[in-house]
Amino acid sequence: MQQQSSFDTLLTLDDNALLNLISEGNDDAVSALVLRYLSLVRKKVSGIHLASMDADDLTQEGVIGLMDAIRTYRKDGGSSFATYASTCVDNRIRKAIAHANTGKNRAFASSLTLDEAPVTMLADQAENPEAIVIAKERLQMLQKKMDLLLSQFEREVLSCYLKGLNYDQMAQSLHTSKKAIDNALQRVRRKLRIAVR
């Protein structure tokens, strides 16, 4: 019951408050922020149809872009997190499309424009009880999936990554090699596709 109460509290926080908690190592805040922006990722992916990549692959890439945004966002950068996250997701999806296409298809891929639809913020839906209940359920499902899919080491590596640590810092902090860190991040990326379905 106490864990449910903490989820409820996280869902009411704005992006900056969640980012502050993430910088302190709060993994639940990461889940809350990813959940908040998951609909943005899916919306951007929904209008793209490629023979070389399916929607799940593109969604995975978008979520990786979102996680990069969480890791690299700086409040003094001049833009809101929503704007920054949208740009990071766009860039990651475009990069994945360009990589997946070759030759004559590359020009087509680079000309794709992604939907710049506004982000639906959970905080803006505070008066809609149904939206809050659905968001809580999605957060719990995402956390459960991530807990099941990721090993303890992978969760620790992901936490370090989201704090902005580089490979050397992560390896030192977790008393392992850079190769082990890289391998763990690759596994996390593969497992993310399953978690966001």
C-alpha positions as CSV (number, residue, x, y, z in Angstrom):
1,M,0.0,0.0,0.0
2,Q,2.9,2.4,0.8
3,Q,4.4,1.6,-2.7
4,Q,1.0,2.5,-4.3
5,S,1.0,5.8,-2.4
6,S,4.5,6.7,-3.7
7,F,3.3,5.9,-7.2
8,D,0.4,8.3,-6.7
9,T,2.7,11.0,-5.5
10,L,5.1,10.6,-8.5
11,L,2.2,10.9,-10.9
12,T,1.3,14.3,-9.6
13,L,4.8,15.8,-9.9
14,D,5.9,18.0,-12.8
15,D,8.8,17.1,-15.1
16,N,11.3,19.2,-13.2
17,A,10.4,17.5,-9.9
18,L,10.8,14.1,-11.4
19,L,14.1,15.0,-13.0
20,N,15.4,16.2,-9.6
21,L,14.4,12.8,-8.1
22,I,16.1,11.0,-11.0
23,S,19.3,12.9,-10.4
24,E,19.1,11.6,-6.8
25,G,18.8,8.0,-8.1
26,N,15.1,7.5,-7.9
27,D,14.3,4.7,-10.4
28,D,10.5,5.0,-9.9
29,A,10.7,8.6,-11.1
30,V,12.4,7.4,-14.3
31,S,9.5,5.0,-14.8
32,A,7.0,7.8,-14.2
33,L,8.7,10.1,-16.7
34,V,9.0,7.4,-19.4
35,L,5.3,6.6,-18.9
36,R,4.4,10.2,-19.2
37,Y,6.1,10.5,-22.6
38,L,5.4,7.0,-23.9
39,S,2.3,8.2,-25.7
40,L,4.4,10.9,-27.5
41,V,6.8,8.2,-28.7
42,R,3.9,6.0,-30.0
43,K,2.2,8.9,-31.7
44,K,5.4,9.8,-33.5
45,V,5.9,6.2,-34.6
46,S,2.3,5.6,-35.6
47,G,2.5,7.5,-38.9
48,I,5.7,5.8,-40.1
49,H,5.5,2.6,-42.2
50,L,8.7,1.0,-43.3
51,A,9.4,-2.4,-44.8
52,S,12.8,-2.5,-43.0
53,M,11.5,-1.7,-39.5
54,D,8.3,-2.5,-37.7
55,A,6.5,-0.2,-35.2
56,D,7.9,-2.1,-32.2
57,D,11.5,-1.4,-33.4
58,L,10.8,2.2,-34.0
59,T,9.1,2.5,-30.6
60,Q,12.1,1.0,-28.9
61,E,14.3,3.5,-30.7
62,G,12.0,6.4,-29.6
63,V,12.1,5.2,-26.0
64,I,15.9,5.1,-26.1
65,G,15.8,8.7,-27.4
66,L,13.5,9.6,-24.5
67,M,15.9,8.0,-22.0
68,D,18.8,9.9,-23.6
69,A,16.8,13.1,-23.1
70,I,16.2,12.2,-19.4
71,R,20.0,11.6,-19.1
72,T,21.2,14.7,-20.9
73,Y,18.6,17.4,-20.2
74,R,19.9,20.5,-18.5
75,K,17.4,23.1,-17.1
76,D,19.7,25.9,-18.1
77,G,19.6,24.8,-21.8
78,G,16.8,27.2,-22.7
79,S,14.0,24.8,-23.5
80,S,11.5,22.8,-21.5
81,F,12.0,19.1,-21.0
82,A,8.9,18.4,-23.2
83,T,10.5,20.2,-26.1
84,Y,13.9,18.7,-25.5
85,A,12.5,15.2,-25.2
86,S,10.5,15.6,-28.4
87,T,13.6,16.6,-30.3
88,C,15.6,13.7,-28.9
89,V,12.9,11.2,-29.8
90,D,12.7,12.6,-33.3
91,N,16.4,12.5,-33.8
92,R,16.7,8.9,-32.5
93,I,13.9,7.7,-34.8
94,R,15.3,9.5,-37.8
95,K,18.7,8.0,-37.1
96,A,17.2,4.5,-36.9
97,I,15.3,5.0,-40.1
98,A,18.4,6.3,-41.9
99,H,20.4,3.4,-40.6
100,A,17.8,0.8,-41.7
101,N,17.5,2.2,-45.2
102,T,20.2,2.1,-47.9
103,G,20.7,3.5,-51.3
104,K,17.8,5.0,-53.0
105,N,15.6,4.6,-49.9
106,R,17.9,6.8,-47.8
107,A,16.7,10.0,-49.4
108,F,13.1,9.0,-48.7
109,A,13.9,8.2,-45.1
110,S,15.6,11.5,-44.5
111,S,12.6,13.4,-45.9
112,L,10.2,11.9,-43.4
113,T,8.7,14.4,-41.0
114,L,7.6,13.2,-37.6
115,D,4.5,14.4,-36.0
116,E,5.2,17.4,-33.7
117,A,2.0,16.9,-31.7
118,P,2.0,18.4,-28.2
119,V,2.8,16.1,-25.3
120,T,-0.2,15.0,-23.2
121,M,0.9,15.7,-19.7
122,L,-0.4,13.6,-16.9
123,A,-0.4,16.7,-14.6
124,D,-2.7,18.5,-17.1
125,Q,-5.2,15.6,-16.7
126,A,-5.5,16.0,-13.0
127,E,-9.3,16.6,-13.3
128,N,-9.8,13.5,-15.3
129,P,-10.0,10.6,-12.8
130,E,-10.1,8.0,-15.6
131,A,-6.9,9.2,-17.1
132,I,-5.2,9.1,-13.7
133,V,-6.3,5.5,-13.1
134,I,-5.1,4.4,-16.5
135,A,-1.8,6.2,-16.1
136,K,-1.3,4.5,-12.7
137,E,-2.0,1.1,-14.1
138,R,0.4,1.7,-17.0
139,L,3.1,2.8,-14.6
140,Q,2.7,-0.3,-12.5
141,M,2.7,-2.6,-15.6
142,L,5.8,-0.9,-16.9
143,Q,7.6,-1.2,-13.6
144,K,6.6,-4.8,-13.2
145,K,7.8,-5.6,-16.7
146,M,11.1,-3.8,-16.2
147,D,11.6,-5.6,-12.9
148,L,11.0,-9.0,-14.5
149,L,13.0,-8.3,-17.7
150,L,16.1,-6.6,-16.2
151,S,18.6,-8.2,-13.9
152,Q,19.8,-6.4,-10.9
153,F,23.0,-5.5,-12.7
154,E,21.1,-4.2,-15.7
155,R,19.0,-2.0,-13.4
156,E,22.1,-0.6,-11.8
157,V,23.7,0.1,-15.1
158,L,20.5,1.8,-16.4
159,S,20.3,3.9,-13.2
160,C,23.9,5.1,-13.7
161,Y,23.3,5.8,-17.4
162,L,20.3,7.9,-16.6
163,K,22.3,9.9,-14.0
164,G,24.6,10.9,-16.9
165,L,27.6,8.8,-16.0
166,N,30.0,7.9,-18.8
167,Y,31.3,4.3,-19.3
168,D,34.4,4.9,-17.2
169,Q,32.4,6.3,-14.3
170,M,29.8,3.5,-14.5
171,A,32.5,0.8,-14.6
172,Q,34.2,2.4,-11.6
173,S,31.0,2.8,-9.6
174,L,29.8,-0.7,-10.3
175,H,33.3,-2.3,-10.0
176,T,33.3,-3.9,-13.4
177,S,34.7,-3.4,-16.9
178,K,33.5,-1.0,-19.6
179,K,32.8,-4.0,-21.8
180,A,30.4,-5.4,-19.2
181,I,28.7,-2.0,-19.0
182,D,28.3,-1.8,-22.8
183,N,26.9,-5.4,-22.9
184,A,24.4,-4.6,-20.2
185,L,23.2,-1.4,-22.0
186,Q,22.7,-3.4,-25.2
187,R,20.6,-6.0,-23.3
188,V,18.6,-3.2,-21.7
189,R,17.8,-1.7,-25.1
190,R,16.7,-5.0,-26.4
191,K,14.5,-5.6,-23.4
192,L,12.9,-2.2,-23.6
193,R,11.1,-3.2,-26.8
194,I,9.3,-5.9,-24.8
195,A,8.6,-3.6,-21.8
196,V,6.9,-0.9,-23.8
197,R,4.5,-3.2,-25.7
